[in-house]
Amino acid sequence: MGKTLFHKVWDRHAVEKLPDGSTQLFIGTHLIHEVTSPQAFGMLRDLGLKVAFPQRTFATVDHIVPTDQRVEPFQDTLADAMIKELRKNCSDYGVTFFDIPSGKQGIVHIVGPEQGITQPGTTIACGDSHTSTHGAFGAVAFGIGTSQVRDVLATQTMALSPLKVRRIEVRGKLGPGVYAKDIILHIIRTLGVNGGTGYAYEYAGPTIEGLSIEERMTICNMSIEGGARAGYVNPDEKTFEYLKGRPYCPKGKEWDAAVVEWRKVASDPDAVYDDVKVFQAAEIRPTVTWGINPGQGIFIDEAIPSPE
């Protein structure tokens, strides 16, 4: 019996099963930013702990950094203080920091792929709900809270409950004006914002395979809006082409060896899923949301539902 990518990655990173049924999972890559990390570092100091694997932690500022005047001190004193705190914490604990002047700073879920830090077959954690974005590269990525940020900093592990896996297959050719955002909004509209509770979503099928890496990132990004804990796409030639030559990716013979292993990470043809949903691309039209959550979606040529 074959295995899904999710189960392969989970099994490879499982440290031990805990009495409550959850699993202590090793986190291959930890991404941090200025908003959810200060308290976590503060707890480390209070407990007298070090960062267990600083070489596996990468930081940048992306939530409250100004986009116009990028000269310090910033007018927003709170933002200025939080950015300085992250800079100090990274220096104190030996964490790689993509600072504002570095030319590598940006949205954390873009920095990871651009730098080649995000790679297939690994586990990724970040104190941000949209960490599932990294699943576009065949990683299993989790958004976590500040206390879990502390746990990962201190131990490079965290406790997680087992997940079911739902394969979401999209088949056929997309119509004019229909893009990745329309696909994921349609999926969420159909399955609901709580439809993915307890699941990891595997996005698959010819339509998904035909998407660019950036489009796959768009779809995986919104897995959390559909209630899923994670979302991913199996790695393929597009994945490898995107990653080749990135700063933190292997080089030369090590690259060739890595690609061999990354191919093995993809779900087996005979993998067993807890659930399978199939969507026809031809039935998806440009989609917008009209209400207060992404599940309240309509095709652009539909009327907003009556409040009655």
N, C-alpha and C positions, 0 to 999 in steps of 0.2 A: 504494500500500500504506500503510495507516494505521500509527500508532505508539502504543505504550503510554505512559501517564503517565511511567513510569520512564525510558523512552528519551528522551522530550521533555525532562524535567528534566536528565537526564545530559548530553544533547547541548548544552543551553543553558549548562551550568556547566563543561563540559570546557575546560580551559586548553590542554593539550597531551597527546599520547600519548607515553609514555615508552618507552625501548628495550626494557624487559622486558615490554611489552604492557599495563602498567597505565596509568591515566589520572590526570593531575594535575587534580583537581576543585576548583573554587571553592566555598567553603562560605558560603552566604548568611547563616546564623545560627549562632553558637557559644554554647552554654549551658555554664556551668561551675559547680562547687560546691566544697565545702571539702576533699573527699577526694582527687580526682585532679588538682587544679590546683596545689597548692603546689610539687610537684617541677617541673612545667612552667614555672611562673614563675621558679623557681630556675635552671633551665637558660637562660631568657631573660637573666637577670642575668649569669650566667657568660659568656654569649656577647656581652653588650653589645647585645642586641636590644630593640626596642620591640614593642608590640602593633600589628600592621599596621592593623587597622580596629577600634579600640575601640568604635565605635558599633554594631558588629555582634556584640559579645560581651555577654552578660548573665549575672549571677551571683546565686546565692542559697545559703543553707545549708540542707541537707535530710537529710544522711545521719546526722550524729551530734549534731544539736542537741537539747537536752532538750525533752520534750513537756509537762513539768509545771512545774518551776521554771525560768523563762526569764529569770532575773536573773543577770547576770554579776558576778563570775567564776563559771563553772560548776564543780561538784564534780569532774567528769571533767577532769583537767588537760590531757590530750591533746586532747580535744574543744575545750576552751577555747582552747588554743594554735592549733589548726587554724582555728577560726572567726576568731580575731584575725588570723591570717596572711592569710586570704582578704580580710578587710576592708582590710588594709594593701595587699595586692597590687592590689585594685580601685582604691584611692585613688591609688597610685603610677602605675598605668598608664591611668587614666581610663576604667575599665570600670564600666558601670551595675551597681549592687549592690542587690538587694532584701534589705535587712538585717532582722534580727529585729523591731525596733520599727516597721518601715515599714508593716505591714499587708498587704504584698505577698509576704512570704516564705512559702515552702511547698515541697512536693515539686517539683523542677525541671520534671518532665514535666507538672505541673498549672499551674505558674506561666506557662510558655510560652503555652499556650492561653488562660488566664484574662486575660493581659495583651495578647493579640492579637499576640504576637511570632511564634507559630507560624502560618504562612500557606501556602496552596496554592502549589505550583509552585516552592518553594524547596528548597535543600539545608540540612540541619541536622545538626550534630555535637555530641556531648556525651560526656564521659568517664564514661558509664554504659551498661550493656548494654541497658537498656530504652528507649533513645532512640527505638526504632521506634514508640513510643506516638504520636509526632507525625505518623506516617503517616496517622492517622485524619482529618487535615485536607488530605490530598492533597499532603503534603510527602514528600520522600525523606530519611529521617533515619537516621543511623548512630551506633551506639555505638562509641567509640574508646578507645584506651589513652592513658596519660600522655604518651608520646613524640609521639603524634599530636596531643594537646592542645597540646603545645609548637609543633608544626608549624603548626597552625591559628592559634594566637596570633601567631606570627611572620610568617606569609605569607597567611593566610586561605584556604589550600589544603591538600590532602593527597592522597597517592597511593592509588588504589583500583583493584583488579582489576575488569574488566567482570563483570557479573552476568547470568545468565539470568532470565527473568521467568515465573513460574508464576501463572496465573489460578486462584484458588480460588473457585468459584461455589457459593453455597448457595441452594437453591430451596425454596419452600414455606413453610408456616406452622409456627412453633415450638409444641410442645405445652405443656401446663401445667407450670410450674416449670422450664422450660428457658430459659436466659439466655445472654448473650454468653460468659461463662466456659465454659459447657458446650460451646458451638460450638467454641471454640478448643482446648479439651482434647480434644474428639473428633477434630478435624483432626490434632492432634499425635499422638494415639493411633494414628490410621490411617496417617499418612505417616511417623511416627517422628521422634525427636529429631534425627536427621541428615538427614531427608528434604529439608530446605530448603537444604542446603549448596550454596553457589554461586548461590543464587537470591534474587531479591526476590519477595515474595508480593503479588499484587494480590487483595484480598478483594472479591468482587463478587456480583452476583445479587440477586434481589428480597428475600431475607431480610436480607442485609447492608444493602441500601438502606433497609429498614424500621427499622433499629436507630437508636437515639439516638446523638448524638456521643459520649457517655460510654461507651456499649456498644461503639462502634467503637474507641475508645481501648483498651478492655479487650482486644479481639481483636488489634489491632496491637501492643500491649504485649508479647504473648507470642510474637511472630514468632521472636525469638531462641531461645526454648525449642524451637521446631521446626527449628532449624538455619539459618533464613533470615537473611540479612544485613540485610534491611529488609522492612517490610510496610506497605501503604498501602490506602486506600479512595479512590476518585475523589471529588473535591469536588462537592457538589450544593447544593440550596437549604438543606438543614439546616446545611451547613458555613457558608454565607454568613450565615444567620440567627444562628448562634452567635457569629460573629466581629464582626458589625456593632456599632459603638460601643465596641469594646474599645480600651483606651488607645493601643496601638501600631499599630492598624489605620488605613488611610487614612480620610479624612472627606470628605463632600460629593461634589463631582465626581470627586475622586481615588478615592473609594470605588467609584463607578459604573464608572470606568475599570478599576479593579482587578478587579472582578467579571467584567467582559467578558474580561479576560485569564485569570482563574482558570478560567472555563468552558472555555477552549481547552486547558487543561492536561490535562483528563480524557482517558483513553484513547479513541482513535477507535473507532467501531463495527467497522471492518475491521482493527483492530490485530492483529498476529501475535504469538502467544505461543510460548515454547519448550515449554510444557506446560500442560495444562488438567485440573483435577480438579473433579468435580461431586459435591456432597453434597446429600442430601435432608433438609430440616429435620425432617420427620416421623420420621425414623429416629434422631434425636438425642434422648437422654434425659438427665436430670440425671446429671452425670459427676463422679467423684472420682478422685484418684490414690492409689495404695496403696503405692507403692515409693519409690525414691530419685530418680526423674526424672519429668517430666511425661508421658513416653511410656507410663508404666505406669499407664494409666487404665482405669477400668471404669465401666459404668453403675451407678447407685446400687443397683439391684436385682440386680446380678451378684455372684458369689462371688469373693473374692480368689483368684487362681490358686495352685495347689499349688506349693510350692518344688521339688517333684520333677518 
